Amino acid sequence: MSPIPPETILQGKLVELIPLEKVHFEELTDRAQEKRIWEFIPITMSSAHDCIQAFTKAIIERDNGSQFPFVIYHKQDRKIIGSTRLMNIEAVHRKLEIGWTWLHPDYWATAVNVECKLLLLTFCFETLQAIRVQLKTDENNIRSRKAIAKIGGTFEGILRNDWIRDDGTFRNSAYFSIIHSEWEITKTQLNDLLHNTLTA
């Protein structure tokens, strides 16, 4: 699996996924102030300082090759509405994870998440030639678990005490995956789901 080119931009009908840069920090931090976004996130994102620290770390980890963070830019509304990233990149084993996806609540239950996942999964399987793409979420985040299942993720189980939250409590994580042999069927289902959501 080859390294991700730093200029990678993923274009959709609704959104563009653009590599995270410092110039995005102010707008992204403004969108991140809605506390509902972070209910199930195990790190503290309660202030602008916390957000900037997290975004700065993401860029450092991109430079190290372990992650590739994007901002989600809404084309019609002409603004950044959230973020997502490719992470836990293991090139030797041709596997990685889609994670850290968050949207401002104004865009929850819209076609945006479906299109983001379609863009990312297409890139993972067809450009990077991945054989496994993993997704995970808090065991108690039922909305996220339903969303992952809806876009084709196969539930693999719960990892207990998977993360230690910033507040010292332990998080159990629900793990899902899509593998390369499932991709063509999943891609068709995602395109159908996106079309149906856009025309509903």
C-alpha positions, 0 to 999 in steps of 0.5 A: 500500500503506497503512501497517501500523496499530501495533495490528496483531495476527494471530490464528491457532489456535496462535499470535498475532503481536503487535507487538514492544514493550520489555515483550517484551525479557526473555522474547524474549532468554531464548528467543534464548539457544539458539545453534542459532537463530543459525547462519545469521544474519549479525549477532551475537546471542550475548548478552542485550546483542546481542539487546536492541540488535537488538530496540531497532533493530527498534522504531526501524525500525518507527517509521520505517516500514521494518519491522514486527516481531512476537513469536510467542506460543504460545497453548497454552503461554502464552509467547513462542517467537520472532519474525518481521517484515515488512521492506524495505517499499516501499509505492510498489511494493506489495512487502515481505519476510517475514524475521527469522523465528526460533523456539526449537528446541522448535518447529522442524518443527511447525505453528508456522512454517506458521501464521505464514507463512499469517497474514503472507502473508494480511495482506500480500496481502489487507489490504496489497494487496501484489503481491510478498512476498519471502523470503530465507535464507543460501545454506547454510541448507538447512533454511530453504530447504526450509521456504520452498519448502514454503510456496510460495516460488518460488526466484529465485536466489542473490545473491552477497556479499549481506550482510557478516556481523558477523564480516566474512565475506560471505553469499550469499543464496537469494531466493524470492518469492510474487506476488499472482497465485499467492496463491489457490493458495498460500493453499489449499496452506498451509491444507492443509499446516497441517491436515495438520501439525496432524492428523499 
